[in-house]
Amino acid sequence: MKPVVMRSINDATGQRCVDILGTDGGAYWSECRRDPEDAHGWRRLDAPRGPYADETAAVLAARGAVGWMRMESDG
């Protein structure tokens, strides 16, 4: 099964996001970015990380690993 984006969490600038992906094998997360001057759209910064048991577990793992998510959740 192809991964399906279950949730996309954007940073305050709208130039970075974390996608939570769902497959038959569990949930994964991947950080993405976009550049306003580039018409390409979103680009993945790394391979999806996981698997995690569910969406909540993937979000918590991403929050612990992605700097801007930690900073925004502390505020």
Secondary structure, DSSP 8 states (H G I E B T S, - for coil): ---EEEEEEE-TTSSEEEEEEEETTEEEEEEEE--TT-TT--EESS--EEEESSHHHHHHHHHHH-HHHHHHHH-
